[in-house]
Amino acid sequence: MTSQLLQNTKAIRSETAEPAEAQKRRKLVLFPGAFRPPHKVHFNTVLALASRVDVDEVVIIITNRCRPVPGTSKVLDTTVALKIWSVYLQDYAIAKNKIRIEVAAHSAVKHALGYLDKVRRGDSVLFCVGEKDFQQGTGRFSKIEKLSEQHGVTASVVLSPVPELDGGATLVRSYLGAGITGRDAFMTSLPEHLSSQQCDQVWDICCTSMRDMKEIAAEQIQSILERNGISGIQSINCAKNKKTDLVFRVRLDNGSRVFVKYANDTVKADQLGQSQRLKPRSRLYAERRALKWLASNNPSQTRVPQVICFESKSKTLVLDDVSGAGRLLENDLQQGIFDTWIARQASHFLAACHTSQAPDESFWGSDEADRAHWKTILDLRTVTCSVTNSQFGKLPAHSLYQLQLLNDVSQKASYRAVYHLDYGPKNIFVHDQKISVIDFEMSSTISDPAFDFGCLLGHYLWWGMATDSKKTCLECISVALQVYQTSISTLWTDIASRIAPFSATVILSQLAIHSHHLKPVLYHQLLEAASTLLASNLARSEEIEQLFTVVSARVCNADRRLPTKGESHEFNKDYWFVH
């Protein structure tokens, strides 16, 4: 009886205390960012917000993604931001009561939005952004209104009370990249209250904390693999040492290998086409979905990587090794080795994917996202082609028109199936006369089949001209055309006219890369070849094959310094490039 009375009393007290507690509403200000490093505007913003009498707490949220140091191969990780904020705030009593620092597991904005699920009903949450973000609208905070209504929280985006620093943290990092010559400029970006000793301390923190992204990622991968049951790790090496895109080759004690794609705290890539940045995390999700579909629906039985594990929280995709003891098809083509049997398999794989029943799950999360991704890829190959500003001459106006027309027509011709969208010899391995296809990060369920196939033929044509292997190259193109046309049947008439134009986009892409090194005469020949292909409107495979024959003959006969009979057909850099 006494026990029951005590329980009832506690319940009554709890019920009567709730309204009083609910009346004590709090106002939280969240300040998400990279802070690599935090500069004086960041500090002044936090101080101004914390000084407001209506604000109970300011939370600095640090994104986990590293930031590159311009002019170097180094990056700054989260430890830099944590150490420097500690220096900035150590002399401020307000920091102990009203300022807190957190490191986001992934995106700082996502972490900030998570607060709407943590605070009490009736509380207020302000998301502080810089002037540039504020002018562009809420953007990254588009979910605020919906989430705040769900949780009974008042939430809004507010402009930083302090004007932005010209150049921002990116400019500050460039001073670090300049070394000692950038030190004085770096010091002007620091908060004014710091002593000279503290300024030196901040400079030293930045300089000693610059690390190679590969080194940081390798440390993380070791623990990721172990907690996913992959032990006996012998070595972890970057598979693409000359690229910023982090793919690791991991050798195990049993002699096997796995490949790891890691995008957790790597340098952010906001969009495709940014060659000096790493992959957007969404690409790993797209590849995982594509490989999941291919694992049970591979229409041609061509070998593709199997997903060993995918850890969402660390954005890590682990794949088996399908390269075996093989070599990249690109290596063969660079040496003038053109094999019709390999071309047949490469063409058949594409045709099988393009005629397959569309997957139920869109690779990028929705049909709208897949279509948007496809448009981005298409734009990069056509309307934003950078070859138009070469020092040796611009693409003719009629060719620019053809690129825009190709873009428009291709978007309208798109339909649901399975597309690779980066299908070329760099992503095809050859071993024992069989191919395996890798790198499905760009894949989509919406595209134009002519894009994949036209680009494949464009790579063959490019390397055929580069190695003066016209005969064997054109034999491969002929076989590929026959196999593809036969395999896709009635679809051929809908896409044939765009195959040659898309092959031209490969030549234009190569010219964009090599324009400053190619010999002027050869550059003009290749530009003319691309223009000819762009202007074509051919419906029969025989006509397309003949056009490739004519185009390659023009380029290969443009200069007598091409390899003569009996000479090596390996990529002739002396002929192609200016020393």
LUMTOR-639807 format. One record per residue (C-alpha): x, z, y; residue in one letter. Coordinates in steps of 0.2 Angstrom, whole numbers, plus 5000, padded with zeros to 4 digits. Layout:
XZYA ...
% end
This chain:
500050005000M 501450055012T 502449895007S 500849785011Q 500649875028L 502449845033L 502249655028Q 500649645038N 501449725053T 502949605052K 501749455051A 500749525066I 502449545076R 503049375071S 501349295077E 501349385094T 503149355097A 503049165095E 502249125111P 503549225121A 504949135112E 504148965114A 504048995133Q 505949005133K 506248815134R 508048755135R 508848595143K 510248515134L 511348375141V 512148265128L 513648165133F 514248035119P 515747935120G 517447885113A 518547975126F 520147895120R 520747975131P 519548075142P 519948035160H 519448115177K 517748035178V 517348105161H 517948285166F 517048275183N 515448225174T 515448365162V 515848495175L 514448425187A 513148435173L 513748605167A 513648675185S 511748635186R 510748795185V 509348705175D 510548655162V 510848775147D 512148675138E 513248515139V 513748445122V 515148315122I 514948205107I 516548105101I 516347955091T 517347945075N 517847765078R 519647735084C 520147635099R 521547515101P 523047535113V 523247365122P 524847285119G 525247375103T 524647385085S 524147565087K 522547655089V 521947825095L 520847935084D 519748085087T 521148215087T 521748145104V 520048175112A 519848345105L 521648405111K 521448325128I 519748405131W 520448575126S 521748555139V 520548505153Y 519348645149L 520548785145Q 520548855163D 518648855166Y 517549005161A 516048895161I 516748795146A 516548955135K 514648975139N 513948805143K 515148665136I 515248625117R 516248485109I 515748395093E 516448245083V 515148125076A 515248085058A 514847905063H 514147835079S 514147955094A 512447895100V 511647915082K 512348085082H 511548125099A 509848055094L 509948175079G 509748315091Y 507948275094L 507648335076D 508648495079K 507948565095V 506348665097R 504748595103R 504548605121G 506448585124D 507148455135S 508648335131V 509548225143L 510648085137F 512048055150C 512747875151V 513847785163G 513247665177E 513547505167K 512547565152D 511247635164F 511047475173Q 510847375156Q 509347495152G 509247625138T 509847495125G 510647605112R 509447745116F 507947635113S 507247755100K 507147905112I 505347885117E 504647875099K 505748015092L 505348135107S 503548105104E 503648145085Q 504648305089H 503748365104G 505248355114V 505548295132T 506948165132A 507648045144S 509247945149V 510148005165V 511447925175L 513148005176S 513248095193P 515048035195V 515447855199P 516347755185E 518247735184L 518747555187D 519347485170G 518747645161G 519647715146A 520247535141T 521347525156L 521947695154V 522547645136R 523347495143S 524447615153Y 524947695137L 525347525129G 526547485144A 527547635139G 528547735152I 528247595165T 526347635164G 526547825165R 526347845184D 524647745184A 524147845169F 524348005178M 523147945192T 521747945179S 521848125175L 520848265182P 521548335199E 521548515194H 522848495181L 524648555184S 526048445182S 526448525166Q 524748495159Q 524848315164C 526448295155D 525548375140Q 524148255140V 525348105141W 526348175126D 524748205116I 524348015119C 526047955115C 526348055100T 524548025093S 524647835093M 524547785075R 524347625064D 522547595059M 523047555041K 523947725040E 522447815045I 521247715034A 522347735019A 522347925020E 520447925021Q 520247795006I 521247914995Q 520048054996S 518547934996I 519047854979L 519348024971E 517748094976R 516847944969N 517747964952G 519147844954I 520747934950S 522447884944G 522847804961I 524647724960Q 524647634977S 523647584992I 524147435002N 523347325015C 522847165008A 522847075024K 524447135033N 524347005047K 522447035051K 521547175059T 520147165047D 520547315035L 520447265016V 521447375004F 522147334987R 522247484977V 523247484961R 522747614947L 523847694934D 522947594920N 523647434928G 521947374935S 521547344954R 520147374965V 519847314983F 519147434996V 518347375012K 518347525025Y 517347525041A 517147715045N 518347765059D 519047585061T 519147505078V 517447445083K 516847265083A 515347245094D 515047065088Q 515646925078L 516946815086G 518046955092Q 519646905083S 520647065089Q 519347185083R 518847255066L 517247215056K 515547285062P 514947415049R 513347315046S 514347175037R 514747295023L 512947325020Y 512647135020A 513947105007E 513347244996R 511547174996R 512246994993A 513347054978L 511947154971K 510847004971W 512246894963L 512547024950A 510846984942S 510446814949N 512146724949N 511446544947P 513046454943S 513946594933Q 515446584945T 516346744946R 516046854961V 516547034964P 515547174957Q 515147324967V 516047484959I 515347604972C 514747604990F 514847765000E 513647755015S 514247905024K 516047835025S 515547655026K 516647615011T 516347474999L 517447464983V 517447304973L 518247244957D 519747124957D 519146944953V 520746864959S 521646904942G 523346814942A 522546674952G 522946594969R 521846554984L 521246374985L 521946365002E 523646384996N 523446234984D 522646124998L 524146175010Q 525346104996Q 524345944994G 523545994977I 521745934976F 520845954960D 519245874957T 518745994944W 518946144956I 517946044970A 516546014957R 516446204954Q 516446244972A 515146124976S 514046174961H 514046364966F 513446314984L 512046204977A 511446334965A 511446464979C 510546354991H 509146304978T 508946484971S 507346584974Q 507546684990A 508046874987P 506646994991D 507847095002E 508647025017S 510447045018F 510447105036W 508947225034G 507547105039S 507146925041D 507346935060E 509047015058A 509646885046D 509046745057R 509846825072A 511546835062H 511346655057W 511146605075K 512646695080T 513746605066I 512946445071L 513346465090D 515146515086L 515346345077R 514446235089T 513946285107V 515346415110T 516746305102C 518246355112S 519146185109V 518346115124T 519646185136N 521246125128S 522746085138Q 522745915130F 521045865134G 519245915133K 517945865120L 516945715127P 515245755135A 514345655122H 515145765109S 514645925118L 512845855118Y 512945825099Q 513546005096L 512046065105Q 510845945096L 511646005079L 511346185084N 509546155089D 509146045074V 509946165062S 509046315068Q 507346225065K 507946165047A 508446345041S 507546415026Y 507646565015R 508946555000A 510646624998V 512046575010Y 513946625011H 514246565029L 516146585027D 516346465012Y 518046395013G 519646385003P 520246555010K 518846635000N 518946544984I 520246594970F 520846484957V 521346544940H 521446444923D 520446304931Q 519046424936K 518546484953I 517946654959S 517146674976V 517546824987I 517046895005D 515146895006F 515146995023E 514446845033M 513146805020S 511346785024S 509646745017T 509246625031I 510246475036S 510446285035D 511246225018P 512146085027A 513146215036F 513946295020D 514246125012F 514846035028G 516046165032C 516746155014L 517045965015L 517745995033G 519146105025H 519545985012Y 519645845025L 520745945037W 522045985023W 521945815016G 522445745033M 523745885036A 524645845019T 524345655019D 523445675003S 522045555007K 521745484990K 521645654980T 520745734995C 519445594996L 519245604977E 518745784978C 517545754992I 516745614982S 516445724967V 515845874978A 514545754986L 513945684970Q 513745864962V 512945934977Y 511745794979Q 511245794961T 511045984960S 509946004976I 508845854971S 507445814984T 508245934997L 509645815000W 508645705012T 508245855023D 510045905025I 511145745023A 511245695041S 512045865046R 513445875033I 514745765042A 514345845059P 514646015052F 516245955044S 516745915061A 516546095067T 517946145055V 519146025063I 518646085080L 518946265075S 520646225068Q 521046135085L 520446285094A 521746385084I 523146265085H 522846175101S 524346245110H 525546205096H 524946035090L 525845875096K 524745785110P 524545625101V 523945705085L 522845825094Y 521945675102H 521745585085Q 521045745077L 519845765092L 519245585090E 518945615072A 517845765075A 516945665088S 516645525076T 515945645063L 514845735076L 514045575081A 513545515063S 511845515056N 512045475038L 510845495024A 511745425009R 513245515000S 514145344999E 514045325018E 514645505021I 516145475009E 516545305018Q 516545395035L 517745525028F 518845385022T 518845295039V 519245455049V 520645515038S 521445345038A 521445345057R 522345515058V 523545495044C 524045325051N 524245385069A 526145415067D 527445345056R 528245515054R 527045565041L 527745605024P 528245445015T 528045414996K 529045534986G 529145665000E 528345834998S 526445835002H 526646015007E 525946055025F 527045965036N 527346075051K 528745975058D 527445825060Y 525945925066W 526746055078F 527746055094V 529346165092H 
% end
